[in-house]
Amino acid sequence: MDLFSNIALGFQTAFTAEALFYCFLGCCIGTFVGALPGIGPMVTISVALPLTFGLDPTVALIMLAGIFYGAQYGGSISSILLNLPGTASTAVTALDGYPLAQSGRAGFALFINAIASFCGSTLSIIVVMAFAPAIAEIALRFNSTEYFAVMVLGLVAACTIGGGSPLKSLVMVVFGLILGIVGMDINSGAMRYTFGFLELTDGISLISVAMGLFGVAEIVRKMAGPSTHASKTMIQDLSLASMLPNREDLSRLWLPILRGTSIGSMIGALPGAGPTVASFMAYAAEKKASRDPGRFGKGAPEGVAAPEAANNAAVQAAFIPTLSLGIPGDVVMAILLGAMIMHGVIPGPQFIANEPAMFWGLLVSFWIGNLILLFLNLPLIGLLVRIITVPSRILHPVVIFFICLGSYSVSNNIFDVFVTLVFGVLGYVLVRRGFHPAPVLLGFILGPMMEENLRRSLVIARGDPSVFLERPASAVMLGLAFLLIVMPLRKPALRFLSRVRR
């Protein structure tokens, strides 16, 4: 069948009453849990998985996918309003979304979030529909050397997102890499930096690190600071006209949305990358492309639009390796992969040919779900902004409760709660010393994957490091990483040489 026949088949599958209902239900659940710091789609999908056993496999996957991309919308709500990322992929949104809310433009920031998320998802769905076979083939051709090079490029780019000194950001990335190697060595089985704690055998929980560095640290910072009425100053006239961007904002937003969508579609199609890496890289790229990078971190609308478009585009694109190759794009995709297998559906190279109705119905449901989320979020902006008027004496304990609940629910272990609190105190100290914790998270996520691909490449090449320069794609990405390191050092080096000549 040609493309239009496949799309028609998808609409026929996704526009049944049952599929529409469960798509709407998944989007609502995803938005709600995404807005609650510490819960996230991974825990929610795991809990909802047994409830789908009585459903048709296509409908079950539509609902679970709706929870996943709905959480990307909802996760930005708490990032923008409270500086508490609901999901790891929305952590970077807080860098500019929260300052926008503090300046009284919370409604505008949420409007950008909704529009950028919808545009990123829609454009990514079109890319998946039109180029799924080609993108899957490119991702399939990548081996460990290309994956290592992508991760090096991502880590170097992360050094530009912390604001202030690039050296401090580099220190934070290295710290994240060190955290990522805690636990059992996958090759030798040796314990690394566990200090005798059996709970650290599988490494430190990502949720504990993210919620501690961003959630608990922010609450501690607010409690330690002077009492203010910042929450009330964020509230403004919440008519639709006040939320809409003006002509100047529109001229600055459409390019970041397109760039973020492009990055998200490419990164999301790579197994193991996921929306978190895409959002961080989109923010770094947008900051590099800006004529005034000093605006970022102080409420730049582009700093919200680009990562939101990227992480939502990456969520859709992550289904390419999961469905066509049987390789999960990230942890949540692994859970969805397990859900498919439990329903008797085997993803892989033959999936599109064997299950065309499910594949194209799922893609069409993405567009329906994102349309539902757009109309679900925009009318509720006024209600969402008013969440921040809740008195801090009530809000802070509730947020800490949900953070601890989210940390505990991952493995039902109180140890993770203590780890979250430790990282909360550490995050507070780092911020007080001028170190932004955002690069830590990316280093922590990419560290284990980077180590695995580095080792695999060297084993295949029998220890010859030149293997990373022999493959064109790997050499280009490592060259770009080198340029990103050298470019900021150019001006200081020239100043130093001029002084030496004098």
C-alpha positions as CSV (number, residue, x, y, z in Angstrom):
1,M,0.0,0.0,0.0
2,D,1.1,3.5,-0.6
3,L,1.5,6.2,2.1
4,F,-2.0,7.7,1.7
5,S,-3.6,4.2,1.9
6,N,-1.7,3.5,5.0
7,I,-2.8,6.8,6.6
8,A,-6.4,6.0,5.7
9,L,-6.0,2.6,7.4
10,G,-4.6,4.4,10.4
11,F,-7.6,6.7,10.6
12,Q,-9.9,3.8,10.3
13,T,-8.2,2.1,13.3
14,A,-7.8,5.1,15.5
15,F,-11.2,6.7,15.0
16,T,-13.2,4.0,16.7
17,A,-15.1,4.9,19.8
18,E,-13.0,2.6,22.0
19,A,-9.7,3.9,20.7
20,L,-10.7,7.6,21.0
21,F,-11.9,7.0,24.6
22,Y,-8.7,5.3,25.8
23,C,-6.5,7.9,23.9
24,F,-8.3,10.6,25.8
25,L,-7.9,8.7,29.1
26,G,-4.2,8.2,28.5
27,C,-3.6,11.9,27.7
28,C,-5.5,13.0,30.8
29,I,-3.6,10.6,33.1
30,G,-0.3,11.5,31.5
31,T,-0.9,15.3,31.9
32,F,-1.8,14.8,35.5
33,V,1.0,12.6,36.5
34,G,3.5,14.6,34.5
35,A,2.6,17.7,36.4
36,L,3.3,15.9,39.7
37,P,7.1,16.1,40.5
38,G,8.5,12.6,41.1
39,I,5.8,10.4,39.6
40,G,6.4,10.4,35.8
41,P,5.3,8.2,32.9
42,M,7.6,5.2,33.8
43,V,5.9,4.6,37.1
44,T,2.4,5.3,35.8
45,I,2.7,3.0,32.8
46,S,4.1,0.2,35.0
47,V,1.0,0.6,37.3
48,A,-1.4,0.8,34.4
49,L,0.0,-2.1,32.5
50,P,-2.1,-4.8,34.2
51,L,-5.2,-2.8,33.5
52,T,-4.7,-3.2,29.8
53,F,-4.9,-7.0,29.7
54,G,-8.5,-7.1,28.8
55,L,-8.2,-4.5,26.0
56,D,-7.4,-4.9,22.3
57,P,-3.6,-4.7,21.8
58,T,-3.9,-1.7,19.6
59,V,-6.1,0.2,22.0
60,A,-3.9,-0.8,25.0
61,L,-0.8,0.6,23.2
62,I,-2.7,3.8,22.3
63,M,-3.6,4.4,25.9
64,L,-0.1,3.7,27.2
65,A,1.5,5.8,24.5
66,G,-1.0,8.6,25.5
67,I,0.3,8.5,29.0
68,F,3.9,8.8,27.7
69,Y,3.5,11.9,25.5
70,G,0.9,13.4,27.8
71,A,3.4,13.4,30.6
72,Q,5.7,15.6,28.4
73,Y,3.0,18.2,28.3
74,G,2.2,17.9,32.0
75,G,5.9,17.8,33.1
76,S,6.4,21.3,31.8
77,I,3.7,22.7,34.0
78,S,5.5,22.1,37.2
79,S,8.8,23.1,35.6
80,I,7.4,26.5,34.5
81,L,5.3,27.3,37.6
82,L,7.4,25.8,40.4
83,N,10.9,25.1,38.9
84,L,10.2,21.4,39.7
85,P,10.5,19.2,36.6
86,G,7.7,16.6,36.4
87,T,9.9,14.5,34.1
88,A,13.6,14.5,33.4
89,S,13.1,15.7,29.9
90,T,11.4,18.9,31.1
91,A,14.2,19.8,33.5
92,V,15.8,22.2,30.9
93,T,12.4,23.9,30.4
94,A,12.7,25.3,33.9
95,L,15.8,27.3,33.0
96,D,13.8,29.9,31.1
97,G,10.2,28.9,31.8
98,Y,10.4,29.6,35.5
99,P,12.0,33.1,35.1
100,L,9.1,33.9,32.6
101,A,6.6,32.9,35.3
102,Q,8.4,34.9,37.9
103,S,8.2,38.0,35.6
104,G,4.4,37.7,35.5
105,R,4.2,35.8,32.1
106,A,3.3,32.3,33.4
107,G,0.3,32.1,31.1
108,F,2.5,33.1,28.1
109,A,5.1,30.4,29.1
110,L,2.5,27.7,29.3
111,F,1.0,28.8,26.0
112,I,4.5,28.5,24.4
113,N,4.8,25.1,26.0
114,A,1.4,23.9,24.5
115,I,2.0,25.3,21.0
116,A,5.7,24.2,20.8
117,S,4.8,20.7,22.1
118,F,1.9,20.3,19.5
119,C,4.0,21.6,16.6
120,G,7.0,19.4,17.5
121,S,4.8,16.3,17.9
122,T,2.8,17.0,14.7
123,L,5.9,17.7,12.5
124,S,7.6,14.6,14.0
125,I,4.6,12.4,13.2
126,I,4.7,13.6,9.6
127,V,8.5,12.8,9.5
128,V,7.8,9.3,11.0
129,M,5.0,8.6,8.5
130,A,7.0,9.8,5.5
131,F,10.5,8.6,6.3
132,A,10.1,5.8,8.9
133,P,11.9,3.2,6.7
134,A,14.8,5.5,5.9
135,I,15.2,6.8,9.4
136,A,15.1,3.3,10.8
137,E,17.7,2.2,8.3
138,I,20.0,5.0,9.3
139,A,19.6,4.2,13.0
140,L,20.2,0.5,12.2
141,R,23.5,1.3,10.5
142,F,24.9,3.2,13.5
143,N,27.2,1.1,15.6
144,S,28.9,1.7,18.9
145,T,31.4,4.2,17.6
146,E,28.7,6.5,16.3
147,Y,26.7,6.2,19.5
148,F,29.8,7.1,21.5
149,A,30.4,10.1,19.3
150,V,26.8,11.2,19.7
151,M,27.1,11.0,23.4
152,V,30.4,12.9,23.5
153,L,28.8,15.7,21.4
154,G,25.9,15.8,23.8
155,L,28.1,16.0,26.9
156,V,30.2,18.8,25.3
157,A,27.0,20.7,24.4
158,A,25.8,20.2,28.0
159,C,28.7,22.4,29.1
160,T,27.0,25.4,27.5
161,I,23.6,25.0,29.2
162,G,24.5,25.6,32.8
163,G,25.0,29.3,32.4
164,G,28.1,31.2,33.8
165,S,31.5,29.6,33.6
166,P,31.8,26.7,31.0
167,L,34.5,25.3,33.3
168,K,31.9,24.9,36.1
169,S,29.5,23.3,33.7
170,L,32.2,20.9,32.7
171,V,32.8,20.0,36.3
172,M,29.1,19.3,36.7
173,V,29.2,17.0,33.6
174,V,32.1,15.1,35.0
175,F,30.3,14.8,38.3
176,G,27.3,13.3,36.5
177,L,29.6,10.8,34.7
178,I,31.0,9.7,38.1
179,L,27.5,9.2,39.4
180,G,26.6,7.2,36.3
181,I,29.3,4.5,37.0
182,V,28.2,3.8,40.5
183,G,27.0,0.2,40.8
184,M,28.0,-3.2,39.3
185,D,30.3,-3.2,36.3
186,I,28.3,-4.9,33.5
187,N,31.5,-6.6,32.1
188,S,33.4,-7.8,35.2
189,G,30.7,-7.8,37.8
190,A,32.8,-5.7,40.2
191,M,31.2,-3.2,42.5
192,R,32.1,0.4,41.9
193,Y,31.7,3.1,44.5
194,T,28.8,1.3,46.3
195,F,30.6,1.7,49.7
196,G,29.0,-1.5,50.9
197,F,25.4,-0.5,50.2
198,L,23.5,-3.3,48.4
199,E,20.9,-0.8,47.3
200,L,23.5,0.8,45.0
201,T,24.2,-2.4,43.1
202,D,22.0,-1.4,40.2
203,G,23.3,2.2,40.4
204,I,21.7,5.4,41.7
205,S,18.0,5.9,40.7
206,L,17.5,8.6,38.0
207,I,14.4,9.8,39.7
208,S,16.2,10.2,43.0
209,V,19.0,12.3,41.3
210,A,16.6,14.4,39.3
211,M,14.1,15.1,42.1
212,G,16.8,15.7,44.6
213,L,18.9,18.1,42.5
214,F,15.9,20.0,41.1
215,G,12.9,19.4,43.4
216,V,14.2,19.2,47.0
217,A,17.0,21.7,46.3
218,E,14.5,24.3,45.0
219,I,12.2,23.8,48.0
220,V,15.2,24.2,50.4
221,R,16.3,27.3,48.5
222,K,12.9,28.8,48.8
223,M,12.6,28.0,52.5
224,A,16.1,29.3,53.2
225,G,15.5,32.6,51.3
226,P,13.5,35.6,52.4
227,S,9.8,35.4,52.4
228,T,8.4,36.9,49.2
229,H,5.1,37.2,47.4
230,A,6.5,36.1,44.1
231,S,3.7,33.7,43.5
232,K,1.2,36.5,43.4
233,T,3.2,38.7,41.1
234,M,3.2,35.9,38.6
235,I,-0.6,36.2,38.2
236,Q,-1.7,38.5,35.5
237,D,-4.7,39.1,33.2
238,L,-5.2,35.5,31.9
239,S,-7.4,36.4,29.0
240,L,-6.5,34.6,25.7
241,A,-5.3,37.9,24.3
242,S,-2.7,38.3,27.1
243,M,-1.4,34.7,26.5
244,L,-1.0,35.0,22.8
245,P,2.5,35.9,21.5
246,N,2.9,39.2,19.7
247,R,4.4,39.6,16.3
248,E,7.9,39.9,17.7
249,D,7.5,36.8,19.8
250,L,6.2,34.8,16.8
251,S,9.2,35.9,14.6
252,R,11.5,34.6,17.3
253,L,9.7,31.3,18.0
254,W,9.0,29.6,14.7
255,L,12.7,28.9,14.0
256,P,13.4,27.5,17.5
257,I,10.4,25.2,17.1
258,L,11.6,24.0,13.8
259,R,15.2,23.5,15.0
260,G,14.0,21.7,18.2
261,T,11.7,19.5,16.1
262,S,14.6,18.5,13.8
263,I,16.9,17.7,16.7
264,G,14.2,15.8,18.5
265,S,13.2,13.7,15.4
266,M,16.8,12.7,14.8
267,I,17.8,12.1,18.4
268,G,14.6,10.3,19.2
269,A,15.1,7.8,16.4
270,L,18.3,6.6,17.9
271,P,17.9,3.8,20.4
272,G,18.9,4.9,23.9
273,A,18.8,8.6,23.3
274,G,15.3,9.6,24.2
275,P,13.5,12.9,24.9
276,T,15.8,14.0,27.7
277,V,19.0,14.1,25.5
278,A,17.0,15.8,22.7
279,S,15.7,18.6,25.0
280,F,19.1,19.3,26.4
281,M,20.8,19.3,22.9
282,A,18.0,21.5,21.5
283,Y,18.5,24.1,24.3
284,A,22.3,24.0,23.8
285,A,21.9,24.4,20.0
286,E,19.4,27.3,20.4
287,K,21.7,29.1,22.8
288,K,24.5,28.7,20.3
289,A,22.3,30.0,17.4
290,S,21.1,33.0,19.4
291,R,22.6,36.5,18.7
292,D,22.2,37.2,22.4
293,P,22.9,34.0,24.4
294,G,23.0,36.0,27.6
295,R,19.2,36.1,27.5
296,F,19.0,32.4,28.1
297,G,18.4,31.4,31.7
298,K,16.6,34.8,32.3
299,G,13.3,34.1,30.6
300,A,14.0,33.7,26.9
301,P,10.9,32.3,25.1
302,E,13.1,30.4,22.7
303,G,14.5,28.5,25.8
304,V,11.1,27.1,26.3
305,A,10.0,26.6,22.7
306,A,13.1,24.7,21.4
307,P,13.4,22.0,24.2
308,E,9.6,21.5,24.4
309,A,9.4,21.0,20.6
310,A,12.4,18.6,20.8
311,N,11.3,16.4,23.7
312,N,7.8,15.9,22.2
313,A,9.2,15.2,18.7
314,A,11.7,12.7,20.3
315,V,8.8,10.9,22.0
316,Q,7.1,10.3,18.7
317,A,10.4,9.4,16.9
318,A,11.4,7.0,19.7
319,F,8.7,4.6,18.4
320,I,10.8,4.1,15.2
321,P,13.5,1.8,16.7
322,T,11.0,0.3,19.2
323,L,8.4,-0.8,16.6
324,S,10.6,-1.3,13.5
325,L,13.7,-2.8,15.1
326,G,12.5,-4.1,18.4
327,I,15.0,-1.9,20.2
328,P,13.5,0.3,22.9
329,G,14.3,4.0,22.5
330,D,14.5,4.6,26.3
331,V,13.3,3.1,29.6
332,V,9.6,4.0,29.0
333,M,9.9,2.4,25.5
334,A,11.2,-0.7,27.1
335,I,8.1,-0.9,29.2
336,L,5.9,-0.4,26.1
337,L,7.9,-3.0,24.3
338,G,7.1,-5.4,27.2
339,A,3.5,-4.5,26.9
340,M,3.4,-5.4,23.2
341,I,5.0,-8.7,23.8
342,M,2.6,-9.5,26.7
343,H,-0.2,-8.8,24.2
344,G,1.2,-11.2,21.7
345,V,2.6,-8.5,19.4
346,I,6.3,-9.0,18.3
347,P,8.0,-5.7,17.2
348,G,10.8,-5.9,14.8
349,P,11.7,-5.6,11.1
350,Q,8.5,-7.5,10.1
351,F,6.1,-5.5,12.4
352,I,5.0,-2.9,9.9
353,A,4.3,-5.6,7.3
354,N,2.6,-8.0,9.7
355,E,0.6,-5.4,11.7
356,P,-0.1,-2.4,9.4
357,A,-3.4,-1.5,11.1
358,M,-1.7,-1.4,14.5
359,F,1.4,0.6,13.3
360,W,-0.5,3.2,11.3
361,G,-3.4,3.4,13.8
362,L,-0.9,4.1,16.5
363,L,0.8,6.9,14.5
364,V,-2.6,8.5,13.7
365,S,-3.5,8.2,17.4
366,F,-0.4,10.3,18.2
367,W,-1.8,13.2,16.2
368,I,-5.3,12.8,17.7
369,G,-3.8,12.6,21.2
370,N,-1.7,15.7,20.7
371,L,-4.7,17.6,19.4
372,I,-6.6,16.5,22.5
373,L,-3.7,17.7,24.7
374,L,-3.7,21.1,22.9
375,F,-7.4,21.7,23.6
376,L,-7.1,20.2,27.0
377,N,-4.2,22.4,28.1
378,L,-5.0,25.8,26.6
379,P,-8.4,26.3,28.3
380,L,-6.9,25.2,31.6
381,I,-3.9,27.6,31.6
382,G,-5.8,30.0,33.9
383,L,-6.4,27.2,36.4
384,L,-2.8,25.9,36.1
385,V,-1.3,29.3,36.7
386,R,-3.4,29.7,39.8
387,I,-1.8,26.7,41.3
388,I,1.1,28.9,42.3
389,T,-1.1,31.0,44.5
390,V,-1.3,28.1,47.0
391,P,0.4,29.2,50.2
392,S,4.0,27.9,50.5
393,R,3.3,26.4,53.9
394,I,0.8,24.1,52.1
395,L,2.6,23.7,48.8
396,H,6.1,22.9,50.0
397,P,5.1,19.9,52.2
398,V,2.8,18.6,49.4
399,V,5.6,18.8,46.8
400,I,8.1,17.1,49.2
401,F,5.5,14.4,49.8
402,F,5.1,13.7,46.0
403,I,8.8,13.8,45.5
404,C,9.4,11.2,48.2
405,L,6.5,9.1,47.0
406,G,7.9,9.1,43.5
407,S,11.4,8.1,44.7
408,Y,10.0,5.4,46.9
409,S,7.6,4.0,44.2
410,V,10.4,3.1,41.8
411,S,11.7,0.2,43.8
412,N,9.6,0.4,47.0
413,N,12.8,1.1,48.9
414,I,13.2,3.8,51.6
415,F,16.9,4.0,50.7
416,D,15.9,5.9,47.5
417,V,14.1,8.5,49.6
418,F,17.2,9.2,51.6
419,V,19.3,9.4,48.4
420,T,16.8,12.0,47.1
421,L,17.1,14.1,50.2
422,V,21.0,13.8,50.1
423,F,21.0,15.1,46.5
424,G,18.5,17.8,47.5
425,V,21.0,19.2,50.0
426,L,23.8,18.7,47.6
427,G,21.9,20.6,44.9
428,Y,21.2,23.5,47.2
429,V,24.9,23.8,48.1
430,L,25.9,23.6,44.4
431,V,23.4,26.4,43.4
432,R,24.7,28.5,46.3
433,R,28.2,28.1,44.9
434,G,27.3,29.0,41.4
435,F,27.2,25.5,39.9
436,H,24.0,24.7,37.9
437,P,22.9,21.1,38.4
438,A,21.4,20.7,34.9
439,P,24.6,19.3,33.2
440,V,24.8,16.7,36.1
441,L,21.6,15.1,34.9
442,L,22.8,14.7,31.3
443,G,26.2,13.4,32.4
444,F,24.4,10.9,34.7
445,I,22.1,9.7,31.9
446,L,24.7,9.4,29.2
447,G,27.6,8.1,31.3
448,P,26.6,4.4,31.4
449,M,25.7,4.3,27.7
450,M,28.8,6.2,26.8
451,E,31.0,3.7,28.8
452,E,29.3,0.7,27.3
453,N,29.7,1.9,23.7
454,L,33.3,3.0,24.3
455,R,34.2,-0.5,25.6
456,R,32.4,-2.3,22.8
457,S,34.1,-0.2,20.2
458,L,37.6,-0.8,21.7
459,V,37.0,-4.5,22.0
460,I,35.9,-4.8,18.4
461,A,38.9,-2.7,17.3
462,R,41.3,-4.6,19.6
463,G,42.1,-1.5,21.6
464,D,42.8,0.8,18.6
465,P,41.3,4.2,19.4
466,S,41.6,5.3,15.8
467,V,38.4,3.4,15.1
468,F,36.5,6.5,16.1
469,L,38.0,8.5,13.3
470,E,37.7,5.8,10.6
471,R,33.9,6.0,10.3
472,P,32.8,9.3,8.7
473,A,29.8,9.9,10.9
474,S,31.8,9.3,14.1
475,A,34.6,11.5,12.9
476,V,32.2,14.4,12.0
477,M,30.5,14.3,15.4
478,L,33.8,14.2,17.3
479,G,35.0,17.1,15.2
480,L,32.0,19.1,16.1
481,A,32.5,18.3,19.8
482,F,36.1,19.5,19.4
483,L,35.0,22.8,17.8
484,L,32.5,23.4,20.6
485,I,35.3,23.1,23.1
486,V,37.8,25.2,21.1
487,M,35.4,28.1,20.1
488,P,34.8,29.4,23.6
489,L,38.6,29.3,24.3
490,R,39.5,31.3,21.1
491,K,39.0,34.8,22.6
492,P,40.8,34.0,25.9
493,A,43.7,32.4,24.0
494,L,44.0,35.5,21.7
495,R,44.0,37.8,24.7
496,F,46.7,35.6,26.4
497,L,48.9,35.7,23.2
498,S,48.6,39.5,22.9
499,R,49.8,39.9,26.5
500,V,52.7,37.5,25.9
501,R,53.8,39.5,22.8
502,R,53.7,42.7,24.9
